Amino acid sequence: MSAATWIASSAILLASLFSGTAQAAGCRDVAFEDTPFTVCEADPATDDIRLFLRDDDGRLLGTFENVDASLASEGRRLAFAVNAGMYHPDRRPVGLYVEDGTERARIVTRKGPGNFGLLPNGVLCIGDGWARVVESRAFAAEPPACRYATQSGPMLVIDGALHPRFLPDSRSRYIRNGVGVTPEGRMIVAISNRPVTFHRFARFFRDVLGTPNALFLDGNISRLYAPELRRQDFGFPMGPILGVTVPTD
């Protein structure tokens, strides 16, 4: 498939996914091959996209419910939210973490164990009115001005190519979630609703969602909060949380 054909077909597929809701943050269930997914979309130019870790008193938020409660004083609530990357046992982020312009954890560019260290990994960077997924070493060489940023790994899609370590016949299947940004600048989050390989998950971002760069967020602890779908995944307290907020009215 040529690059032009891929871009055109991806645009058609994406438009069909979000027809009628393209201007608003929201979620819906879709299927790719034999795997069901939930996909959520937001526009950094118009939507309030943030990362959450602790409240104003320094207490770990850890749950979607706590994040929602913390927003009440602003007259806002979560439109949707997901876990936003990997964390240490005390819930500190693994790798770069920037919240409201303040760097709270430094970027890690060396190879290491586990999915995070399966290079190339990457950074979701949210600026004023825009969002990008950037490979970590490229990010470190020329850091963008991120208001919010979270590092995770591995990258799912790098400049339109799948991560070179992903195998079509892999037996490693987990519930997985990730994030990508379309060429038009819209942020798309997806979570598999059944265990899926990295290869299929990455192809879903590239071939269906049309994101030339996409980042894996996590596997075993992947969770989604999507009130319009009456969905709130529960579990142990999380580290960073990626959320889109809207007015409560």
C-alpha positions as a Python dict, from the first residue, in 0.01 Angstrom:
ca = {
    (1, 'M'): (0, 0, 0),
    (2, 'S'): (141, 341, -97),
    (3, 'A'): (176, 617, 162),
    (4, 'A'): (-94, 822, -11),
    (5, 'T'): (-334, 527, -16),
    (6, 'W'): (-261, 450, 350),
    (7, 'I'): (-329, 810, 456),
    (8, 'A'): (-651, 826, 253),
    (9, 'S'): (-784, 493, 379),
    (10, 'S'): (-693, 579, 738),
    (11, 'A'): (-876, 911, 710),
    (12, 'I'): (-1189, 735, 582),
    (13, 'L'): (-1175, 475, 861),
    (14, 'L'): (-1120, 739, 1127),
    (15, 'A'): (-1403, 955, 997),
    (16, 'S'): (-1635, 655, 1014),
    (17, 'L'): (-1530, 584, 1372),
    (18, 'F'): (-1616, 931, 1493),
    (19, 'S'): (-1881, 1050, 1249),
    (20, 'G'): (-2114, 1289, 1423),
    (21, 'T'): (-1878, 1345, 1720),
    (22, 'A'): (-1565, 1470, 1550),
    (23, 'Q'): (-1567, 1803, 1734),
    (24, 'A'): (-1618, 1668, 2087),
    (25, 'A'): (-1414, 1454, 2323),
    (26, 'G'): (-1572, 1113, 2344),
    (27, 'C'): (-1543, 734, 2332),
    (28, 'R'): (-1694, 447, 2140),
    (29, 'D'): (-1649, 73, 2095),
    (30, 'V'): (-1502, -55, 1767),
    (31, 'A'): (-1362, -384, 1637),
    (32, 'F'): (-1047, -466, 1443),
    (33, 'E'): (-1012, -813, 1301),
    (34, 'D'): (-1143, -1031, 1586),
    (35, 'T'): (-1055, -794, 1871),
    (36, 'P'): (-1293, -541, 2034),
    (37, 'F'): (-1147, -205, 2135),
    (38, 'T'): (-1270, 110, 2302),
    (39, 'V'): (-1138, 426, 2140),
    (40, 'C'): (-1150, 779, 2285),
    (41, 'E'): (-1064, 1100, 2102),
    (42, 'A'): (-985, 1458, 2202),
    (43, 'D'): (-871, 1771, 2023),
    (44, 'P'): (-583, 1948, 2202),
    (45, 'A'): (-682, 2272, 2029),
    (46, 'T'): (-1020, 2282, 2204),
    (47, 'D'): (-1024, 2016, 2479),
    (48, 'D'): (-870, 2031, 2826),
    (49, 'I'): (-621, 1741, 2833),
    (50, 'R'): (-419, 1688, 3150),
    (51, 'L'): (-207, 1445, 3349),
    (52, 'F'): (-289, 1378, 3714),
    (53, 'L'): (-73, 1225, 3987),
    (54, 'R'): (-123, 1405, 4322),
    (55, 'D'): (-369, 1652, 4469),
    (56, 'D'): (-284, 2001, 4593),
    (57, 'D'): (-176, 1857, 4929),
    (58, 'G'): (63, 1610, 4770),
    (59, 'R'): (-156, 1305, 4824),
    (60, 'L'): (-159, 1040, 4554),
    (61, 'L'): (-479, 1053, 4351),
    (62, 'G'): (-451, 700, 4218),
    (63, 'T'): (-811, 647, 4101),
    (64, 'F'): (-1047, 797, 3848),
    (65, 'E'): (-1289, 871, 4130),
    (66, 'N'): (-1030, 1077, 4318),
    (67, 'V'): (-939, 1271, 4003),
    (68, 'D'): (-1305, 1350, 3943),
    (69, 'A'): (-1343, 1467, 4303),
    (70, 'S'): (-1037, 1691, 4270),
    (71, 'L'): (-1191, 1861, 3966),
    (72, 'A'): (-1516, 1949, 4143),
    (73, 'S'): (-1373, 2274, 4286),
    (74, 'E'): (-1313, 2390, 3926),
    (75, 'G'): (-1665, 2300, 3817),
    (76, 'R'): (-1525, 2030, 3589),
    (77, 'R'): (-1535, 1652, 3556),
    (78, 'L'): (-1365, 1380, 3356),
    (79, 'A'): (-1499, 1313, 3006),
    (80, 'F'): (-1268, 1011, 2991),
    (81, 'A'): (-942, 896, 3146),
    (82, 'V'): (-686, 614, 3130),
    (83, 'N'): (-374, 510, 3314),
    (84, 'A'): (-89, 715, 3169),
    (85, 'G'): (219, 497, 3175),
    (86, 'M'): (431, 284, 3402),
    (87, 'Y'): (518, 353, 3764),
    (88, 'H'): (725, 231, 4058),
    (89, 'P'): (568, 45, 4354),
    (90, 'D'): (522, 380, 4534),
    (91, 'R'): (337, 508, 4220),
    (92, 'R'): (620, 741, 4109),
    (93, 'P'): (633, 762, 3728),
    (94, 'V'): (894, 557, 3543),
    (95, 'G'): (1070, 802, 3312),
    (96, 'L'): (978, 1157, 3220),
    (97, 'Y'): (678, 1314, 3388),
    (98, 'V'): (574, 1679, 3348),
    (99, 'E'): (264, 1820, 3514),
    (100, 'D'): (140, 2176, 3457),
    (101, 'G'): (482, 2278, 3322),
    (102, 'T'): (684, 2131, 3611),
    (103, 'E'): (916, 1835, 3548),
    (104, 'R'): (867, 1587, 3830),
    (105, 'A'): (1068, 1295, 3690),
    (106, 'R'): (1351, 1296, 3436),
    (107, 'I'): (1362, 1129, 3097),
    (108, 'V'): (1526, 786, 3067),
    (109, 'T'): (1692, 707, 2732),
    (110, 'R'): (1896, 397, 2814),
    (111, 'K'): (1793, 44, 2728),
    (112, 'G'): (1646, -148, 3020),
    (113, 'P'): (1426, -438, 3128),
    (114, 'G'): (1058, -487, 3055),
    (115, 'N'): (837, -310, 2806),
    (116, 'F'): (955, 35, 2909),
    (117, 'G'): (1314, -51, 2817),
    (118, 'L'): (1225, -209, 2482),
    (119, 'L'): (1370, 74, 2272),
    (120, 'P'): (1255, 280, 2101),
    (121, 'N'): (1022, 407, 2369),
    (122, 'G'): (858, 747, 2366),
    (123, 'V'): (689, 1047, 2523),
    (124, 'L'): (338, 1185, 2497),
    (125, 'C'): (383, 1563, 2506),
    (126, 'I'): (85, 1797, 2545),
    (127, 'G'): (148, 2163, 2476),
    (128, 'D'): (-75, 2466, 2450),
    (129, 'G'): (-327, 2359, 2188),
    (130, 'W'): (-132, 2063, 2050),
    (131, 'A'): (-10, 1712, 2130),
    (132, 'R'): (270, 1493, 1995),
    (133, 'V'): (412, 1145, 2047),
    (134, 'V'): (791, 1166, 2020),
    (135, 'E'): (1060, 894, 2036),
    (136, 'S'): (1249, 943, 2364),
    (137, 'R'): (1600, 1006, 2231),
    (138, 'A'): (1469, 1253, 1975),
    (139, 'F'): (1276, 1420, 2256),
    (140, 'A'): (1587, 1442, 2477),
    (141, 'A'): (1791, 1592, 2191),
    (142, 'E'): (1536, 1867, 2127),
    (143, 'P'): (1271, 1883, 2402),
    (144, 'P'): (939, 2040, 2299),
    (145, 'A'): (764, 2283, 2534),
    (146, 'C'): (536, 2037, 2711),
    (147, 'R'): (278, 2151, 2960),
    (148, 'Y'): (218, 1783, 3036),
    (149, 'A'): (434, 1485, 2940),
    (150, 'T'): (455, 1118, 3024),
    (151, 'Q'): (714, 866, 2906),
    (152, 'S'): (635, 503, 2840),
    (153, 'G'): (736, 222, 2613),
    (154, 'P'): (767, 70, 2376),
    (155, 'M'): (661, 290, 2088),
    (156, 'L'): (388, 116, 1891),
    (157, 'V'): (429, 311, 1567),
    (158, 'I'): (732, 520, 1469),
    (159, 'D'): (689, 747, 1166),
    (160, 'G'): (440, 504, 1014),
    (161, 'A'): (642, 189, 1085),
    (162, 'L'): (567, -73, 1349),
    (163, 'H'): (816, -125, 1631),
    (164, 'P'): (1082, -360, 1484),
    (165, 'R'): (1054, -608, 1772),
    (166, 'F'): (684, -684, 1725),
    (167, 'L'): (610, -1030, 1581),
    (168, 'P'): (288, -1121, 1394),
    (169, 'D'): (286, -1470, 1550),
    (170, 'S'): (369, -1364, 1906),
    (171, 'R'): (199, -1558, 2185),
    (172, 'S'): (222, -1265, 2427),
    (173, 'R'): (-134, -1140, 2462),
    (174, 'Y'): (-258, -890, 2720),
    (175, 'I'): (-517, -622, 2765),
    (176, 'R'): (-324, -319, 2640),
    (177, 'N'): (-378, 55, 2612),
    (178, 'G'): (-195, 324, 2421),
    (179, 'V'): (-211, 672, 2273),
    (180, 'G'): (-142, 824, 1934),
    (181, 'V'): (-181, 1155, 1752),
    (182, 'T'): (-327, 1186, 1402),
    (183, 'P'): (-165, 1399, 1129),
    (184, 'E'): (-443, 1653, 1197),
    (185, 'G'): (-332, 1673, 1561),
    (186, 'R'): (-613, 1486, 1737),
    (187, 'M'): (-517, 1268, 2033),
    (188, 'I'): (-656, 915, 2027),
    (189, 'V'): (-648, 671, 2319),
    (190, 'A'): (-736, 304, 2271),
    (191, 'I'): (-772, 5, 2501),
    (192, 'S'): (-821, -355, 2392),
    (193, 'N'): (-1119, -527, 2549),
    (194, 'R'): (-961, -869, 2501),
    (195, 'P'): (-595, -973, 2520),
    (196, 'V'): (-407, -869, 2207),
    (197, 'T'): (-51, -896, 2073),
    (198, 'F'): (169, -589, 2036),
    (199, 'H'): (172, -643, 1659),
    (200, 'R'): (-206, -630, 1622),
    (201, 'F'): (-236, -341, 1868),
    (202, 'A'): (21, -137, 1676),
    (203, 'R'): (-148, -215, 1344),
    (204, 'F'): (-477, -94, 1488),
    (205, 'F'): (-319, 244, 1567),
    (206, 'R'): (-145, 269, 1231),
    (207, 'D'): (-395, 118, 989),
    (208, 'V'): (-730, 202, 1150),
    (209, 'L'): (-674, 504, 1373),
    (210, 'G'): (-426, 662, 1132),
    (211, 'T'): (-165, 765, 1388),
    (212, 'P'): (188, 777, 1237),
    (213, 'N'): (331, 779, 1592),
    (214, 'A'): (175, 591, 1882),
    (215, 'L'): (289, 491, 2229),
    (216, 'F'): (211, 191, 2449),
    (217, 'L'): (94, 298, 2794),
    (218, 'D'): (61, -34, 2979),
    (219, 'G'): (-70, -387, 2979),
    (220, 'N'): (-173, -564, 3297),
    (221, 'I'): (-304, -251, 3472),
    (222, 'S'): (-472, -94, 3167),
    (223, 'R'): (-790, 81, 3273),
    (224, 'L'): (-1045, 318, 3124),
    (225, 'Y'): (-1299, 560, 3266),
    (226, 'A'): (-1566, 648, 3009),
    (227, 'P'): (-1890, 763, 3176),
    (228, 'E'): (-2075, 805, 2845),
    (229, 'L'): (-2025, 429, 2798),
    (230, 'R'): (-2108, 364, 3164),
    (231, 'R'): (-1760, 222, 3210),
    (232, 'Q'): (-1530, 260, 3509),
    (233, 'D'): (-1253, 1, 3538),
    (234, 'F'): (-1149, -66, 3896),
    (235, 'G'): (-827, -201, 4049),
    (236, 'F'): (-531, -110, 4266),
    (237, 'P'): (-433, 260, 4284),
    (238, 'M'): (-249, 381, 3974),
    (239, 'G'): (35, 621, 3913),
    (240, 'P'): (-13, 891, 3647),
    (241, 'I'): (-357, 928, 3490),
    (242, 'L'): (-432, 1089, 3153),
    (243, 'G'): (-767, 1262, 3145),
    (244, 'V'): (-983, 1499, 2942),
    (245, 'T'): (-1202, 1733, 3143),
    (246, 'V'): (-1528, 1909, 3061),
    (247, 'P'): (-1756, 2146, 3254),
    (248, 'T'): (-1994, 1975, 3495),
    (249, 'D'): (-2294, 2164, 3353),
}
